[in-house]
Amino acid sequence: MNYQRPENELVVLCSRANLCDDAQTRIKTLLDEDTFDWDYCFDFARHHHVTPLLCYHMERLNLPNVSQARRNQFKVWYHRHSFRNLFLTSELLKTQRIFKGREIPVLTVKGPVLSKMVYGDVTLREYADVDLVVRVDDISRLKEALLNTGYKLDEETRLEKDSIYMQSHYNYPFTHQSGVFNLEVHWRLWESEFESWLHTDTIWQHTTHEMMSDNESVITLNGHYLLLYLLVHGTKHQWSRLSWICDVNELLSSDVDIDWEALRDYMRTARMRRVVLLGLLLARDLLGAALPDAIVDMINADRELHPLANETYAALFAQKPQDNRLSYFLRMREHPIDKARHVLRMWGRRMVPSMQDTEWIKLPRSLYFLYYLARPVRILASAIWRRSANETNSVKDKT
């Protein structure tokens, strides 16, 4: 990997929980450069949500080229971050006790459980909220439990099985009474166009318990299904954060058992070979993830993967998202039928009535089906209005 700036390389080197001797030696070499820009380095790490790892290693390595003022900056940031993560972890366990008491099955993904499971420490990963997955039939009971525990729900949002909101969305962020974080509840993992890669109903059959304290555990994904989830999640966001690649690398470096044969079977039957291989390629090239020979052979056999990886690297280090979203996802689909289905599902999701439609025109529940007819009209009317407003502003500017 060729880096245009030493700051980028240092952040990438620090984006793992454990540093080998070669990485530590390279970090010391990079810091010998007089032009090293710490402000840019810190901003780059924050942009990619790997600041905890940067601060952790910079404080632990005790490098002579790091000033005391800079050490204090890292120390203060990491302590504040750790306090927040510990608070979120305690809140997760608190809500889990409530859900267990009401016999509501809840699956925890990302956040504290992923940090504990693959990084070995809840403070080494950055997360802003807690993500939970619940079955649609349990939404009402879970909503009631959260509202009675100090969480807030927008009065205009109807979290009911047949509501427009639940049809057009896949999650809802319950705001904690403190106002400093959300508890994000999912009834689907993501938008409809990504469901074929890893369906929500499927993951409930592949779970494990992760101990979060001496006597408390939470339910999360196991083995290769956790890896699949991380790979699809990163793909969905076009791998625009280094932290998502870091998650994959840490999972592969952990003692979590990955059934590679089962993974290969799933990627063939679900026709998601490129989704799996691109994420693994990024983790290998950037962070040194060790991959089985059979996976490496598959990577080398796909001519599309390396151009996709190069585009991802360019976007990562430019700190801006790729502007080829539809083209990107069509290239990730390997079969013409899947390409067509992706476009149709994406279009179909956009045609599902939204909260804006219900605010635009009020209909009784018995006539909710008419929102499907009203939505295209509202979208067209909004587009015409925006175009007219732009033309009016353009005329004003010229005069």
N, C-alpha and C positions, 0 to 999 in steps of 0.2 A: 504494500500500500504506500503510495506516494502522497505525502502531506505538503500542502502549500505553506502551512504555518506550524511552528513548533508547538504552539498552544493547543492546536487541534490534536496533535499526536499525544501530547501529555494527557489530555482529557480521556482519549481513547485508551491509553495505557492504564489509567486509573479506573476505568469502567469495568472493574471486576473485583470481587470480594477479596481474592488472594493474589498477591503479586509475586511472580517468580523472580529469581535473582537477575535474569536478563532484563526484565521490565524495570526493576529498580535501578539497574545500571544505566539504562537508556534514559530514565527520568532525570538522573543526576547530570547526564550529558546535555540534555535539553535545557536544563536550568543554568548551565554554564554560559549560555548565550546572553550577551548584554542587552539585546533588543527584546528579550522575553517580556510580553505584555500580560501582566497578571489580571488587569481589568477585563481584557478581552477573553482570557482563559476562563475567568469566573462566569462571565456572561454566557460563554459558549456552553459551559457545564450546566448552567441554570436553564438555558434554552432546551437542552436535551434531557433535563431532569435526572442528571447523574451527579449533582452537587454533593449529596451525602458521601458518595464514594471518593470524590476528589478531596473533600475536607478530611475524611477519615484517614486517607493515605498521607496527605500532606502533614497532618499532625503526628501520625505514627512514625513516619520515616525520619523525622527530625533532620531535615536537610539544611545544610549550612547556608545555601543560597536563598533561603526563604526568610524574609525579615520578621522580626518579632511582631510588628504591626500586622503583617499579613497572616501570621500564625494566629493572632488574636481574632482576626476576621473569620478565619476558618473555624476556630473554636467556638466563637459566639454563635455563628450560623448553625453549626452542627448540634450544639446544645439546645437551641430553640427548636430545630427540626426534630430532635430526639424526643423532646417533651411532647410535641404535637403527635408524633407517631405512637408514643406510649399511651397518650390520651385516646387516640383512635382505636388502639388495640383493646384498651379497657372498655370502650364503648361497644366494640364488637362483641366482646364476651358478655357484657351486660344484656345486650339485645338477644344474644343467643340463649341465655337463660330464660328470658321471657318467651321466646318462640318455642323452646323445648317444653316449658310449662303449659303452653297451649297446644302442644303437639302439632306444630307447624314445621314441616321439613324445609330447611333453608340451606342452600349451597353457597359457600363463600368463595369468591374468585378474586385474584389479584390482591392488592392492598396488603394488610398485615400478614395474612396467611401465606401469600406467595413469598413475602420477604422472609418470614420465619422458615418456610419450607425449603427454599433453595439458596437463600443468602445466609441463613443461619442466625439472623438477627433482624428484629423488626425495625431497627433504625437505619439499616444500610440501603433501604430503597425509599424513593420518594413517592408518596401517594396523598391525594387531596381528600379522598373520601373512602367509604367502605362500600364494596359492590356485593350485592346479594342476588341470588337467583331463586325464584319461587315459582311454583306451579300456578297457572292461571286460576285454578279453582280455589287456591288459598289466598288470593290477593285481598279479598274483603276482610278476612280474619287478620291477616298481617297488617293491613292498613289500620284497623281498629286498635291492634296492639301498639303500633307506633304512635298513633295519636294520643293514646293514654300514657305514653312514656315521654312525652315532651317534644315530639316531632310535629312539624306543621305540614299541611297540605293546602295547596292553592284552592280557594273556595270554588273556582270556576272549573276545576279538574274533576271529572267523574272517573274514579278508578273502579269501574265495575266491568264484569266480564263482557257485556255486550256494548260497552260505551265506545263512542267514536275515538276517544283518546287512546284506549287500549288497542284498538284496531290499527291506528295510524302511528303509534309509537311502540317502542320495545322496552322502555324503562321509565322510571319516574324518580327524581331526586327529592327525597324527604329532607327538609331542612331542620337541623338540630336547633333547639330553643336558644342555644348560645349564639347561633348565626355564623359560626366559624367553619362549619363543614356540613356535608350532606351524607345521607345514607341512601345510596342509589339502588333501587329495587328493579330487577329485571324479570320480566315474564317471558321474554325471548332474549337470546344472546345479542342479536344485532338485527339490522334491517333485513327485509325479506330476500334481497338479492344475494345475501351471504349465508342464508340459512342452509342451503344445500351442502355447504362445506362441512358444517358441524351443527346438527339440529339440536335444539334445546332438549327435546325428549330423550335424545340419545345419551346425553351426558349424565343423566340421573342413574344410568346403569353402570357407570364407571367412576365411582367415588371412593374416597378414603377419609379417614379421620386424622387430622393433624393436631398434635398436642401444642397448645398455645401457652400453657402453664403446667404446673405439676399435676393438676387434677382436672383441667378443662381442655376440651378439644372442639374443633369445628369440622364440618364436612366440606371437603373440597375435591377437586379432580385428581385422579391418580395417573401415574405413569405417562404413557404416550398420549392419553387424552388431554392431560395438562399441556403437553408439548403441542398438540394439535390446536388447542385453544389459543396458546400464545402465538403460534404461527399465523392463524387466521386473523387474530386481533391486529398483529403487526401489519399483515397484508392489507387489511381493511383501511388502515391509516397510512398505507404506502411507505411504511417503515421510516416515517419522518422524524422519529426520536431515537436517539442512541439507546435510551433506557429500555426500549422494547427489544432491541437486539441483545442488550445486556441480560435481560430476563431469560432469553433462550440459552445464552451461554452459561449462565449460572445454573439453570436446570440441568444442562448436559454435564456440568462439572460437579453436580451434587450427587448424593447417594440415592436419589430417586431412581427406581428401576424403570428403564425405558424398554419396552418390548418392540424392538426394531422390525421384527417380522410382521407383527400385528400392524405396525405403522405403515409398512409398505403395502400390506393387503388393503388397508383402509384408503390410502391415497390412490390406489388403482381403482377400487370399486366406486369411490366418490369422485373420481376424475379430478383430483386436486394435487397431482404430482408436482406441478410447478409452484404451487403455494407452499408446499412443504420444503421443497428443495431450495427455493430462493432464500427463505429465512435461515435455513441451515448454512447456506453459502455465505451469507452476510456474517453470521456468528463465527464461522471459521476464519474468514478473511480478515475481519476487523479485530476479533477478540481471541482467536486461536482455538476455537472449539474443536474437540476431537470427534471425528465422524467415522462410522464404519466404512470399510472399503466399498461395500455394495452401494452405499449412499453416494460416495465420492464418484463412483463409476456412473451413476445416474446423473449427477450434476454435470460431469464432463460430456455426457451424451446429448445434453439439451443445449442447442446453440442459442436459444433465446435468453437463457439465464444470465450469462455474463453481461450482455447489453443492459438488461434490467438492473443488475447489480451496480453497474457503472453509473446509470442514471440516479440510482438511490444514493450512492456515495456523493455525487455532485450536489444533489439537493440537501443532503445532510450537512455538508461542510459549507454550503452557501447559506444555511439557516433559513431556508424558505421552502414551502411545500411545492411539490411537483404540480405543474399546471395541465397535466394530461390524464386526469382522473379516469374518464371513460375509456380512453385508449389503453391505459395501464391495466384496468381490470379485464378488458377484452383479451389482452395479451396473456393474462394469467389464466384465462380459460383455454383449455387445450382442445376442446371439441366444438365444432360449429353449432351444435344444438345448445351447448352450455352458453356460448356467446349470445345466441338469440334469447335464451331464457333469462340471462342476466339483464339484458336491455328491457325485456317485457316486464320482469319483476320490478326493476327500477322505475319504469314508467307507471306500472300498476300501483306501486307504493305512493307515488306522487299524486295519484288520482284518488287515494283514500281521503275522505273529508278530514279537515284539521280543525283545531280550535278557532282559527280565524274564520272558517266557514260558518261555524255555529254562532260566532259573534256578528257576522255579516247579516245573517237572516235567522230569526228565531222560529223554530218549528217544534211542535209537540213530539214526544218520543215516538208516537205511533207513525209519524211521517219522517223519521230520521233517514229513511232510504232516499228521500228526495235530495239530501245533501250531496249524493253522488252525482246528481244532475246539476246541482247548483255550483259545485266546485269549479268545473271548467268555465262556467260563465263568470264567476268571480275572478279567476285567474286572468281571463281574457280582458275583463273590465279593468283590472289593476294594471295590466300591461299597456292598455290604451291610455289610461290616465297618466302613467309614468312617461310614456312617449310624448304625450301632449304637454306635460309639465316641462320636460327637457327642451322641447321645441320653443316653448314660451320663454324659458330662461335664456336660451340661445339668442333669441330675438332681442331680449333686454340687454344682453351683453354687447351685442353689435351696436345698439343705439346708445 
